[in-house]
Amino acid sequence: MSKSDSEWIVAGLIVFFAIIVFAYHIGQLLWGIFLIALVFWFFMLADCLRRGTDSFPGKGEYDKLIWSAALIFLNFIGAILYYYLVRIQDNRGEIS
């Protein structure tokens, strides 16, 4: 084996291990993002379940049931929709 071949092998091993370390840290970052999304979803579900039926913007009889189902089945997307369409609307109503 020539010197240039061994240099390429060492360079390849360095890149290989750098990719493994980088992927490990990206995995930790993704778990952190997942945990934040899960906590946000849990707080929106708890807010929905504690909120009275007259506190929803539509003031319909089944709004609480519909939003609860949306939060359960749509998970994080449902939590984002709930936050913008119910929680912020309710807070704007209290400020005025």
Biopython code that builds the backbone (N, CA, C, O; Angstrom):
import numpy as np
from Bio.PDB.StructureBuilder import StructureBuilder

atoms = [
    (1, "MET", "N", (0.852, -1.163, 0.000)),
    (1, "MET", "CA", (0.000, 0.000, 0.000)),
    (1, "MET", "C", (0.903, 1.234, 0.000)),
    (1, "MET", "O", (1.863, 1.315, 0.767)),
    (2, "SER", "N", (0.587, 2.173, -0.856)),
    (2, "SER", "CA", (1.413, 3.372, -0.964)),
    (2, "SER", "C", (1.008, 4.402, 0.093)),
    (2, "SER", "O", (-0.014, 4.263, 0.765)),
    (3, "LYS", "N", (1.826, 5.421, 0.216)),
    (3, "LYS", "CA", (1.576, 6.457, 1.220)),
    (3, "LYS", "C", (0.292, 7.220, 0.898)),
    (3, "LYS", "O", (-0.452, 7.569, 1.814)),
    (4, "SER", "N", (0.016, 7.486, -0.370)),
    (4, "SER", "CA", (-1.192, 8.231, -0.732)),
    (4, "SER", "C", (-2.450, 7.409, -0.451)),
    (4, "SER", "O", (-3.480, 7.968, -0.074)),
    (5, "ASP", "N", (-2.376, 6.081, -0.633)),
    (5, "ASP", "CA", (-3.526, 5.231, -0.309)),
    (5, "ASP", "C", (-3.826, 5.264, 1.179)),
    (5, "ASP", "O", (-4.986, 5.358, 1.580)),
    (6, "SER", "N", (-2.801, 5.187, 1.987)),
    (6, "SER", "CA", (-3.013, 5.207, 3.433)),
    (6, "SER", "C", (-3.524, 6.567, 3.889)),
    (6, "SER", "O", (-4.315, 6.644, 4.829)),
    (7, "GLU", "N", (-3.081, 7.643, 3.235)),
    (7, "GLU", "CA", (-3.592, 8.972, 3.574)),
    (7, "GLU", "C", (-5.072, 9.090, 3.239)),
    (7, "GLU", "O", (-5.841, 9.684, 3.995)),
    (8, "TRP", "N", (-5.472, 8.517, 2.094)),
    (8, "TRP", "CA", (-6.889, 8.542, 1.724)),
    (8, "TRP", "C", (-7.727, 7.710, 2.685)),
    (8, "TRP", "O", (-8.854, 8.088, 3.005)),
    (9, "ILE", "N", (-7.201, 6.597, 3.144)),
    (9, "ILE", "CA", (-7.925, 5.753, 4.096)),
    (9, "ILE", "C", (-8.113, 6.500, 5.414)),
    (9, "ILE", "O", (-9.203, 6.489, 5.985)),
    (10, "VAL", "N", (-7.059, 7.143, 5.892)),
    (10, "VAL", "CA", (-7.153, 7.919, 7.135)),
    (10, "VAL", "C", (-8.135, 9.076, 6.962)),
    (10, "VAL", "O", (-8.956, 9.326, 7.844)),
    (11, "ALA", "N", (-8.058, 9.778, 5.843)),
    (11, "ALA", "CA", (-8.988, 10.888, 5.588)),
    (11, "ALA", "C", (-10.424, 10.380, 5.528)),
    (11, "ALA", "O", (-11.334, 11.016, 6.058)),
    (12, "GLY", "N", (-10.624, 9.237, 4.884)),
    (12, "GLY", "CA", (-11.963, 8.655, 4.817)),
    (12, "GLY", "C", (-12.490, 8.257, 6.184)),
    (12, "GLY", "O", (-13.667, 8.463, 6.480)),
    (13, "LEU", "N", (-11.631, 7.689, 7.018)),
    (13, "LEU", "CA", (-12.052, 7.325, 8.381)),
    (13, "LEU", "C", (-12.393, 8.552, 9.214)),
    (13, "LEU", "O", (-13.344, 8.532, 9.996)),
    (14, "ILE", "N", (-11.617, 9.619, 9.048)),
    (14, "ILE", "CA", (-11.908, 10.860, 9.777)),
    (14, "ILE", "C", (-13.272, 11.411, 9.354)),
    (14, "ILE", "O", (-14.067, 11.812, 10.204)),
    (15, "VAL", "N", (-13.541, 11.433, 8.066)),
    (15, "VAL", "CA", (-14.834, 11.916, 7.570)),
    (15, "VAL", "C", (-15.960, 11.013, 8.056)),
    (15, "VAL", "O", (-17.016, 11.500, 8.460)),
    (16, "PHE", "N", (-15.742, 9.704, 8.020)),
    (16, "PHE", "CA", (-16.755, 8.749, 8.469)),
    (16, "PHE", "C", (-17.124, 8.981, 9.932)),
    (16, "PHE", "O", (-18.303, 9.046, 10.278)),
    (17, "PHE", "N", (-16.115, 9.106, 10.786)),
    (17, "PHE", "CA", (-16.397, 9.324, 12.204)),
    (17, "PHE", "C", (-16.962, 10.712, 12.474)),
    (17, "PHE", "O", (-17.743, 10.888, 13.409)),
    (18, "ALA", "N", (-16.579, 11.692, 11.674)),
    (18, "ALA", "CA", (-17.159, 13.031, 11.812)),
    (18, "ALA", "C", (-18.646, 13.001, 11.477)),
    (18, "ALA", "O", (-19.445, 13.667, 12.134)),
    (19, "ILE", "N", (-19.017, 12.235, 10.463)),
    (19, "ILE", "CA", (-20.435, 12.108, 10.097)),
    (19, "ILE", "C", (-21.213, 11.410, 11.208)),
    (19, "ILE", "O", (-22.337, 11.803, 11.519)),
    (20, "ILE", "N", (-20.627, 10.388, 11.801)),
    (20, "ILE", "CA", (-21.297, 9.678, 12.899)),
    (20, "ILE", "C", (-21.513, 10.616, 14.084)),
    (20, "ILE", "O", (-22.602, 10.646, 14.658)),
    (21, "VAL", "N", (-20.499, 11.372, 14.451)),
    (21, "VAL", "CA", (-20.628, 12.319, 15.583)),
    (21, "VAL", "C", (-21.641, 13.393, 15.250)),
    (21, "VAL", "O", (-22.457, 13.748, 16.100)),
    (22, "PHE", "N", (-21.612, 13.921, 14.032)),
    (22, "PHE", "CA", (-22.558, 14.949, 13.611)),
    (22, "PHE", "C", (-23.989, 14.407, 13.638)),
    (22, "PHE", "O", (-24.904, 15.089, 14.100)),
    (23, "ALA", "N", (-24.178, 13.198, 13.148)),
    (23, "ALA", "CA", (-25.514, 12.596, 13.147)),
    (23, "ALA", "C", (-26.007, 12.372, 14.572)),
    (23, "ALA", "O", (-27.197, 12.526, 14.845)),
    (24, "TYR", "N", (-25.111, 12.012, 15.474)),
    (24, "TYR", "CA", (-25.491, 11.818, 16.875)),
    (24, "TYR", "C", (-26.007, 13.118, 17.475)),
    (24, "TYR", "O", (-27.016, 13.117, 18.180)),
    (25, "HIS", "N", (-25.325, 14.225, 17.202)),
    (25, "HIS", "CA", (-25.751, 15.505, 17.754)),
    (25, "HIS", "C", (-27.028, 16.005, 17.093)),
    (25, "HIS", "O", (-27.867, 16.615, 17.756)),
    (26, "ILE", "N", (-27.186, 15.759, 15.815)),
    (26, "ILE", "CA", (-28.432, 16.116, 15.141)),
    (26, "ILE", "C", (-29.583, 15.306, 15.733)),
    (26, "ILE", "O", (-30.687, 15.826, 15.899)),
    (27, "GLY", "N", (-29.333, 14.047, 16.047)),
    (27, "GLY", "CA", (-30.354, 13.209, 16.677)),
    (27, "GLY", "C", (-30.771, 13.763, 18.024)),
    (27, "GLY", "O", (-31.956, 13.760, 18.357)),
    (28, "GLN", "N", (-29.814, 14.235, 18.800)),
    (28, "GLN", "CA", (-30.149, 14.847, 20.087)),
    (28, "GLN", "C", (-30.966, 16.111, 19.876)),
    (28, "GLN", "O", (-31.913, 16.361, 20.621)),
    (29, "LEU", "N", (-30.623, 16.908, 18.882)),
    (29, "LEU", "CA", (-31.376, 18.117, 18.582)),
    (29, "LEU", "C", (-32.811, 17.773, 18.194)),
    (29, "LEU", "O", (-33.752, 18.429, 18.641)),
    (30, "LEU", "N", (-32.976, 16.757, 17.372)),
    (30, "LEU", "CA", (-34.324, 16.368, 16.953)),
    (30, "LEU", "C", (-35.145, 15.856, 18.128)),
    (30, "LEU", "O", (-36.343, 16.130, 18.207)),
    (31, "TRP", "N", (-34.514, 15.109, 19.053)),
    (31, "TRP", "CA", (-35.233, 14.673, 20.248)),
    (31, "TRP", "C", (-35.651, 15.865, 21.093)),
    (31, "TRP", "O", (-36.734, 15.860, 21.677)),
    (32, "GLY", "N", (-34.804, 16.885, 21.166)),
    (32, "GLY", "CA", (-35.149, 18.092, 21.914)),
    (32, "GLY", "C", (-36.322, 18.826, 21.290)),
    (32, "GLY", "O", (-37.221, 19.282, 21.997)),
    (33, "ILE", "N", (-36.319, 18.941, 19.973)),
    (33, "ILE", "CA", (-37.439, 19.579, 19.270)),
    (33, "ILE", "C", (-38.710, 18.776, 19.473)),
    (33, "ILE", "O", (-39.776, 19.351, 19.696)),
    (34, "PHE", "N", (-38.612, 17.454, 19.399)),
    (34, "PHE", "CA", (-39.770, 16.589, 19.622)),
    (34, "PHE", "C", (-40.314, 16.772, 21.028)),
    (34, "PHE", "O", (-41.530, 16.815, 21.213)),
    (35, "LEU", "N", (-39.450, 16.880, 22.015)),
    (35, "LEU", "CA", (-39.888, 17.051, 23.398)),
    (35, "LEU", "C", (-40.591, 18.391, 23.588)),
    (35, "LEU", "O", (-41.611, 18.457, 24.274)),
    (36, "ILE", "N", (-40.066, 19.452, 22.994)),
    (36, "ILE", "CA", (-40.707, 20.767, 23.077)),
    (36, "ILE", "C", (-42.080, 20.736, 22.420)),
    (36, "ILE", "O", (-43.036, 21.295, 22.958)),
    (37, "ALA", "N", (-42.189, 20.089, 21.262)),
    (37, "ALA", "CA", (-43.475, 19.976, 20.569)),
    (37, "ALA", "C", (-44.468, 19.166, 21.401)),
    (37, "ALA", "O", (-45.652, 19.500, 21.447)),
    (38, "LEU", "N", (-44.001, 18.115, 22.054)),
    (38, "LEU", "CA", (-44.871, 17.293, 22.889)),
    (38, "LEU", "C", (-45.389, 18.067, 24.094)),
    (38, "LEU", "O", (-46.562, 17.953, 24.448)),
    (39, "VAL", "N", (-44.532, 18.844, 24.718)),
    (39, "VAL", "CA", (-44.950, 19.651, 25.870)),
    (39, "VAL", "C", (-45.955, 20.718, 25.427)),
    (39, "VAL", "O", (-46.954, 20.947, 26.108)),
    (40, "PHE", "N", (-45.692, 21.373, 24.284)),
    (40, "PHE", "CA", (-46.630, 22.365, 23.753)),
    (40, "PHE", "C", (-47.984, 21.731, 23.475)),
    (40, "PHE", "O", (-49.017, 22.306, 23.820)),
    (41, "TRP", "N", (-47.994, 20.550, 22.854)),
    (41, "TRP", "CA", (-49.245, 19.846, 22.558)),
    (41, "TRP", "C", (-49.993, 19.509, 23.845)),
    (41, "TRP", "O", (-51.211, 19.665, 23.920)),
    (42, "PHE", "N", (-49.258, 19.046, 24.854)),
    (42, "PHE", "CA", (-49.884, 18.687, 26.129)),
    (42, "PHE", "C", (-50.528, 19.906, 26.782)),
    (42, "PHE", "O", (-51.640, 19.802, 27.301)),
    (43, "PHE", "N", (-49.857, 21.062, 26.770)),
    (43, "PHE", "CA", (-50.431, 22.257, 27.369)),
    (43, "PHE", "C", (-51.655, 22.739, 26.604)),
    (43, "PHE", "O", (-52.606, 23.217, 27.221)),
    (44, "MET", "N", (-51.659, 22.628, 25.301)),
    (44, "MET", "CA", (-52.830, 23.037, 24.526)),
    (44, "MET", "C", (-54.007, 22.088, 24.784)),
    (44, "MET", "O", (-55.152, 22.533, 24.868)),
    (45, "LEU", "N", (-53.732, 20.791, 24.908)),
    (45, "LEU", "CA", (-54.797, 19.831, 25.223)),
    (45, "LEU", "C", (-55.355, 20.093, 26.614)),
    (45, "LEU", "O", (-56.569, 20.053, 26.814)),
    (46, "ALA", "N", (-54.480, 20.361, 27.575)),
    (46, "ALA", "CA", (-54.942, 20.656, 28.935)),
    (46, "ALA", "C", (-55.764, 21.942, 28.953)),
    (46, "ALA", "O", (-56.775, 22.015, 29.651)),
    (47, "ASP", "N", (-55.344, 22.956, 28.196)),
    (47, "ASP", "CA", (-56.097, 24.203, 28.126)),
    (47, "ASP", "C", (-57.482, 23.958, 27.524)),
    (47, "ASP", "O", (-58.478, 24.505, 27.999)),
    (48, "CYS", "N", (-57.535, 23.148, 26.495)),
    (48, "CYS", "CA", (-58.809, 22.842, 25.849)),
    (48, "CYS", "C", (-59.750, 22.110, 26.798)),
    (48, "CYS", "O", (-60.942, 22.411, 26.854)),
    (49, "LEU", "N", (-59.217, 21.154, 27.538)),
    (49, "LEU", "CA", (-60.066, 20.368, 28.432)),
    (49, "LEU", "C", (-60.525, 21.177, 29.647)),
    (49, "LEU", "O", (-61.600, 20.915, 30.185)),
    (50, "ARG", "N", (-59.736, 22.145, 30.083)),
    (50, "ARG", "CA", (-60.122, 22.978, 31.231)),
    (50, "ARG", "C", (-61.026, 24.139, 30.843)),
    (50, "ARG", "O", (-61.747, 24.671, 31.687)),
    (51, "ARG", "N", (-60.996, 24.529, 29.603)),
    (51, "ARG", "CA", (-61.761, 25.693, 29.139)),
    (51, "ARG", "C", (-63.261, 25.370, 29.119)),
    (51, "ARG", "O", (-63.666, 24.275, 28.729)),
    (52, "GLY", "N", (-64.055, 26.318, 29.535)),
    (52, "GLY", "CA", (-65.505, 26.149, 29.491)),
    (52, "GLY", "C", (-66.032, 26.206, 28.068)),
    (52, "GLY", "O", (-65.393, 26.777, 27.184)),
    (53, "THR", "N", (-67.188, 25.619, 27.851)),
    (53, "THR", "CA", (-67.727, 25.577, 26.481)),
    (53, "THR", "C", (-68.091, 26.969, 25.968)),
    (53, "THR", "O", (-68.119, 27.180, 24.755)),
    (54, "ASP", "N", (-68.368, 27.921, 26.853)),
    (54, "ASP", "CA", (-68.707, 29.270, 26.404)),
    (54, "ASP", "C", (-67.463, 30.117, 26.117)),
    (54, "ASP", "O", (-67.588, 31.254, 25.661)),
    (55, "SER", "N", (-66.280, 29.588, 26.374)),
    (55, "SER", "CA", (-65.036, 30.342, 26.147)),
    (55, "SER", "C", (-64.450, 30.132, 24.759)),
    (55, "SER", "O", (-63.445, 30.760, 24.424)),
    (56, "PHE", "N", (-65.038, 29.279, 23.950)),
    (56, "PHE", "CA", (-64.544, 29.060, 22.595)),
    (56, "PHE", "C", (-65.108, 30.137, 21.679)),
    (56, "PHE", "O", (-66.232, 30.591, 21.891)),
    (57, "PRO", "N", (-64.349, 30.560, 20.659)),
    (57, "PRO", "CA", (-64.806, 31.654, 19.794)),
    (57, "PRO", "C", (-66.131, 31.380, 19.094)),
    (57, "PRO", "O", (-66.930, 32.299, 18.917)),
    (58, "GLY", "N", (-66.381, 30.130, 18.689)),
    (58, "GLY", "CA", (-67.620, 29.827, 17.991)),
    (58, "GLY", "C", (-68.823, 29.742, 18.903)),
    (58, "GLY", "O", (-69.956, 29.862, 18.437)),
    (59, "LYS", "N", (-68.608, 29.540, 20.185)),
    (59, "LYS", "CA", (-69.642, 29.409, 21.208)),
    (59, "LYS", "C", (-70.684, 28.338, 20.861)),
    (59, "LYS", "O", (-71.841, 28.422, 21.273)),
    (60, "GLY", "N", (-70.247, 27.328, 20.092)),
    (60, "GLY", "CA", (-71.137, 26.235, 19.755)),
    (60, "GLY", "C", (-71.168, 25.186, 20.853)),
    (60, "GLY", "O", (-70.317, 25.164, 21.743)),
    (61, "GLU", "N", (-72.158, 24.326, 20.770)),
    (61, "GLU", "CA", (-72.338, 23.305, 21.797)),
    (61, "GLU", "C", (-71.229, 22.256, 21.759)),
    (61, "GLU", "O", (-70.841, 21.724, 22.799)),
    (62, "TYR", "N", (-70.718, 21.956, 20.566)),
    (62, "TYR", "CA", (-69.727, 20.887, 20.414)),
    (62, "TYR", "C", (-68.318, 21.385, 20.119)),
    (62, "TYR", "O", (-67.464, 20.595, 19.716)),
    (63, "ASP", "N", (-68.055, 22.663, 20.308)),
    (63, "ASP", "CA", (-66.721, 23.209, 20.022)),
    (63, "ASP", "C", (-65.633, 22.532, 20.851)),
    (63, "ASP", "O", (-64.558, 22.223, 20.337)),
    (64, "LYS", "N", (-65.908, 22.303, 22.120)),
    (64, "LYS", "CA", (-64.911, 21.673, 22.988)),
    (64, "LYS", "C", (-64.609, 20.255, 22.518)),
    (64, "LYS", "O", (-63.448, 19.845, 22.506)),
    (65, "LEU", "N", (-65.618, 19.512, 22.138)),
    (65, "LEU", "CA", (-65.432, 18.153, 21.647)),
    (65, "LEU", "C", (-64.664, 18.146, 20.324)),
    (65, "LEU", "O", (-63.775, 17.320, 20.121)),
    (66, "ILE", "N", (-65.006, 19.054, 19.441)),
    (66, "ILE", "CA", (-64.332, 19.133, 18.143)),
    (66, "ILE", "C", (-62.868, 19.504, 18.315)),
    (66, "ILE", "O", (-62.001, 18.899, 17.685)),
    (67, "TRP", "N", (-62.578, 20.496, 19.163)),
    (67, "TRP", "CA", (-61.180, 20.885, 19.371)),
    (67, "TRP", "C", (-60.398, 19.803, 20.094)),
    (67, "TRP", "O", (-59.217, 19.604, 19.809)),
    (68, "SER", "N", (-61.023, 19.109, 21.014)),
    (68, "SER", "CA", (-60.339, 18.003, 21.696)),
    (68, "SER", "C", (-59.965, 16.908, 20.699)),
    (68, "SER", "O", (-58.851, 16.386, 20.723)),
    (69, "ALA", "N", (-60.904, 16.572, 19.830)),
    (69, "ALA", "CA", (-60.630, 15.554, 18.806)),
    (69, "ALA", "C", (-59.548, 16.031, 17.840)),
    (69, "ALA", "O", (-58.684, 15.251, 17.439)),
    (70, "ALA", "N", (-59.594, 17.312, 17.464)),
    (70, "ALA", "CA", (-58.568, 17.853, 16.567)),
    (70, "ALA", "C", (-57.190, 17.802, 17.221)),
    (70, "ALA", "O", (-56.204, 17.478, 16.559)),
    (71, "LEU", "N", (-57.116, 18.113, 18.494)),
    (71, "LEU", "CA", (-55.833, 18.066, 19.195)),
    (71, "LEU", "C", (-55.312, 16.636, 19.306)),
    (71, "LEU", "O", (-54.111, 16.399, 19.178)),
    (72, "ILE", "N", (-56.196, 15.699, 19.537)),
    (72, "ILE", "CA", (-55.760, 14.306, 19.679)),
    (72, "ILE", "C", (-55.340, 13.714, 18.342)),
    (72, "ILE", "O", (-54.313, 13.040, 18.261)),
    (73, "PHE", "N", (-56.115, 13.953, 17.297)),
    (73, "PHE", "CA", (-55.830, 13.311, 16.016)),
    (73, "PHE", "C", (-54.814, 14.061, 15.158)),
    (73, "PHE", "O", (-54.110, 13.442, 14.360)),
    (74, "LEU", "N", (-54.725, 15.385, 15.308)),
    (74, "LEU", "CA", (-53.783, 16.158, 14.497)),
    (74, "LEU", "C", (-52.493, 16.478, 15.240)),
    (74, "LEU", "O", (-51.570, 17.050, 14.660)),
    (75, "ASN", "N", (-52.420, 16.116, 16.510)),
    (75, "ASN", "CA", (-51.231, 16.279, 17.345)),
    (75, "ASN", "C", (-50.680, 17.700, 17.282)),
    (75, "ASN", "O", (-51.386, 18.647, 17.629)),
    (76, "PHE", "N", (-49.429, 17.868, 16.845)),
    (76, "PHE", "CA", (-48.775, 19.170, 16.902)),
    (76, "PHE", "C", (-49.443, 20.186, 15.979)),
    (76, "PHE", "O", (-49.545, 21.361, 16.331)),
    (77, "ILE", "N", (-49.894, 19.758, 14.818)),
    (77, "ILE", "CA", (-50.584, 20.684, 13.903)),
    (77, "ILE", "C", (-51.886, 21.164, 14.532)),
    (77, "ILE", "O", (-52.232, 22.341, 14.427)),
    (78, "GLY", "N", (-52.602, 20.259, 15.181)),
    (78, "GLY", "CA", (-53.819, 20.642, 15.891)),
    (78, "GLY", "C", (-53.528, 21.607, 17.024)),
    (78, "GLY", "O", (-54.316, 22.519, 17.273)),
    (79, "ALA", "N", (-52.409, 21.422, 17.718)),
    (79, "ALA", "CA", (-52.035, 22.323, 18.810)),
    (79, "ALA", "C", (-51.733, 23.721, 18.277)),
    (79, "ALA", "O", (-52.110, 24.717, 18.894)),
    (80, "ILE", "N", (-51.059, 23.794, 17.141)),
    (80, "ILE", "CA", (-50.769, 25.099, 16.546)),
    (80, "ILE", "C", (-52.074, 25.780, 16.120)),
    (80, "ILE", "O", (-52.269, 26.966, 16.385)),
    (81, "LEU", "N", (-52.963, 25.037, 15.464)),
    (81, "LEU", "CA", (-54.255, 25.599, 15.069)),
    (81, "LEU", "C", (-55.048, 26.066, 16.280)),
    (81, "LEU", "O", (-55.633, 27.149, 16.262)),
    (82, "TYR", "N", (-55.069, 25.254, 17.331)),
    (82, "TYR", "CA", (-55.793, 25.612, 18.548)),
    (82, "TYR", "C", (-55.213, 26.888, 19.155)),
    (82, "TYR", "O", (-55.956, 27.773, 19.580)),
    (83, "TYR", "N", (-53.892, 26.978, 19.193)),
    (83, "TYR", "CA", (-53.241, 28.148, 19.774)),
    (83, "TYR", "C", (-53.653, 29.424, 19.046)),
    (83, "TYR", "O", (-54.004, 30.416, 19.684)),
    (84, "TYR", "N", (-53.612, 29.405, 17.723)),
    (84, "TYR", "CA", (-53.918, 30.615, 16.965)),
    (84, "TYR", "C", (-55.410, 30.886, 16.826)),
    (84, "TYR", "O", (-55.818, 32.047, 16.798)),
    (85, "LEU", "N", (-56.224, 29.858, 16.738)),
    (85, "LEU", "CA", (-57.645, 30.071, 16.480)),
    (85, "LEU", "C", (-58.494, 30.173, 17.740)),
    (85, "LEU", "O", (-59.586, 30.739, 17.697)),
    (86, "VAL", "N", (-58.016, 29.634, 18.865)),
    (86, "VAL", "CA", (-58.815, 29.670, 20.088)),
    (86, "VAL", "C", (-58.123, 30.467, 21.182)),
    (86, "VAL", "O", (-58.689, 31.429, 21.702)),
    (87, "ARG", "N", (-56.929, 30.084, 21.528)),
    (87, "ARG", "CA", (-56.271, 30.686, 22.681)),
    (87, "ARG", "C", (-55.951, 32.164, 22.461)),
    (87, "ARG", "O", (-56.235, 32.990, 23.328)),
    (88, "ILE", "N", (-55.375, 32.502, 21.335)),
    (88, "ILE", "CA", (-55.051, 33.914, 21.086)),
    (88, "ILE", "C", (-56.331, 34.721, 20.885)),
    (88, "ILE", "O", (-56.405, 35.864, 21.336)),
    (89, "GLN", "N", (-57.325, 34.166, 20.232)),
    (89, "GLN", "CA", (-58.593, 34.880, 20.047)),
    (89, "GLN", "C", (-59.237, 35.179, 21.399)),
    (89, "GLN", "O", (-59.795, 36.258, 21.599)),
    (90, "ASP", "N", (-59.160, 34.231, 22.319)),
    (90, "ASP", "CA", (-59.730, 34.433, 23.651)),
    (90, "ASP", "C", (-58.951, 35.502, 24.404)),
    (90, "ASP", "O", (-59.547, 36.327, 25.096)),
    (91, "ASN", "N", (-57.636, 35.498, 24.279)),
    (91, "ASN", "CA", (-56.812, 36.520, 24.940)),
    (91, "ASN", "C", (-57.067, 37.905, 24.356)),
    (91, "ASN", "O", (-57.059, 38.895, 25.088)),
    (92, "ARG", "N", (-57.292, 37.986, 23.059)),
    (92, "ARG", "CA", (-57.611, 39.283, 22.435)),
    (92, "ARG", "C", (-58.948, 39.798, 22.936)),
    (92, "ARG", "O", (-59.129, 41.003, 23.112)),
    (93, "GLY", "N", (-59.892, 38.878, 23.167)),
    (93, "GLY", "CA", (-61.199, 39.277, 23.680)),
    (93, "GLY", "C", (-61.124, 39.808, 25.097)),
    (93, "GLY", "O", (-61.890, 40.700, 25.461)),
    (94, "GLU", "N", (-60.208, 39.274, 25.910)),
    (94, "GLU", "CA", (-60.056, 39.732, 27.287)),
    (94, "GLU", "C", (-59.398, 41.099, 27.358)),
    (94, "GLU", "O", (-59.699, 41.880, 28.260)),
    (95, "ILE", "N", (-58.506, 41.401, 26.424)),
    (95, "ILE", "CA", (-57.779, 42.674, 26.440)),
    (95, "ILE", "C", (-58.702, 43.822, 26.071)),
    (95, "ILE", "O", (-58.628, 44.897, 26.666)),
    (96, "SER", "N", (-59.563, 43.603, 25.104)),
    (96, "SER", "CA", (-60.448, 44.682, 24.620)),
    (96, "SER", "C", (-61.437, 45.103, 25.653)),
    (96, "SER", "O", (-62.248, 45.996, 25.404)),
]
sb = StructureBuilder()
sb.init_structure("model")
sb.init_model(0)
sb.init_chain("A")
sb.init_seg("    ")
for serial, (resi, resn, name, xyz) in enumerate(atoms, 1):
    if name == "N":
        sb.init_residue(resn, " ", resi, " ")
    sb.init_atom(name, np.array(xyz, "f"), 0.0, 1.0, " ", f" {name:<3s}", serial, name[0])
structure = sb.get_structure()
